[in-house]
């Protein structure tokens, strides 16, 4: 057989080692990485205040922030809310020998809906919102992914097809908040969680052979790949080409706990705990694995599972100070346990009896501390102006940094506005700017660049 001679400059063989780990983007829609995979804020009110929302009423979005804040509202109040978030990332990757390429994933939309009723000492209801995620779309024919090294160390062309990854999480939430007394609110919440994933990715023969040699790739298919002679590459491909879902899906649950304590009439303290999810394996019955070698090619269709992919444990503390009717100041600190949830990425492919492949890709993310601060000023009783900032550490180590999901953003600057149209209806909007950051993989030499804009709009009807 004859194969196209690659025209793109050759990258060192280890550059492909991390490409398969390129996963992750949202649920119910598609989003992009902010605080790791977490959105930096939930709801337009918190979105204007840097994401800080643990100790004051942030609207129905309290189901994602601290459900105990839902009990801060008056008795016999019902709130129905609709929201829409646009995330507009600007991501690119470059290498001195292969040039640069921009991600085509530049606009992701996320709708939200929620209903909360306050009755007596309790607040309860239901809401559906996107949690977060990440991913990139580099399209077909990118020079950065055009060529690699074969199992025997020869320069070879890869598939030239589209390279992308997308993962997302969404939640359907059922909160119950209780006014324990005049000073203390407590809450518990059950979340039904779903996730979706698409992955279209080439892995060159040299990388795959190294993974087999180190025990990171095992199974009967490894023998079949050896029969193709000098292995050029293998391609993993499962995608439903839908911006709202992923081809591989999983379902599960989680829970949240919360408390708000009124230290004084002007100062609130908020505490919240979000448990690590309990998700089943992501699964699709229609995944494709193809391989090309010097002695031929092979294509297989089968079942693919992504094993134990979970949303991490999160906990935090917040303050909200309202010195008078015009001003409110808020600050949150939260801890996100990425080191447990993103230690490894593992997937299993089965095409039939004895035709299986088990691949493990170390990620070794670090835990993340996020600090959010915000201020609200009300020049009139109907108008609120909001500003804030959000600072976090980069959770992704340089030796596992992947251009397909560079979750490296560290800072966010926010502004927002809220306006009460009449006693029953209000609107809020917020904009977030995350300035560009860059990081270079110590293994591949590929530098990833990431900046981002976000827009949020919420409508609330009180009755």
Secondary structure, DSSP 8 states (H G I E B T S, - for coil): -------S----GGGGGGGGG-----SSS----SBTTB-S-SSHHHHHTTT--SSS--GGGGGTS-GGGGGGS-TTEEEEEEEEEEEEEEEEEEETTTEEEE-S---EEEEEEEEEEEETTEEEEEEEEEEEEEEEEEESS-GGGSEEE-TTS-EEE---S-EEEEEEEEEEEEEEEEE-SSSEEEEEEEEEEEEEEEEEEEEEHHHHHHHHHTTSEESTHHHHHHTTSSEEEEEEEE----TT--SEEEEEEEEEEEEEEESSSSEEEEEEEE---EE--EEEEEEEEEEEETTEEEEEEEEEEETT-----EEEEEEEE-SSSSEEEEEEEEEE-HHHHTSEEEEEEEEETTEEEEEEEE-----EEEEEEEEEE-SSSSEEEEEEEEEE---S-GGG--TT------EEEEEEEEEEEETTEEEEEEEEEEEEEEEE-TTT--EEEEEEEEEEEEEEEE-
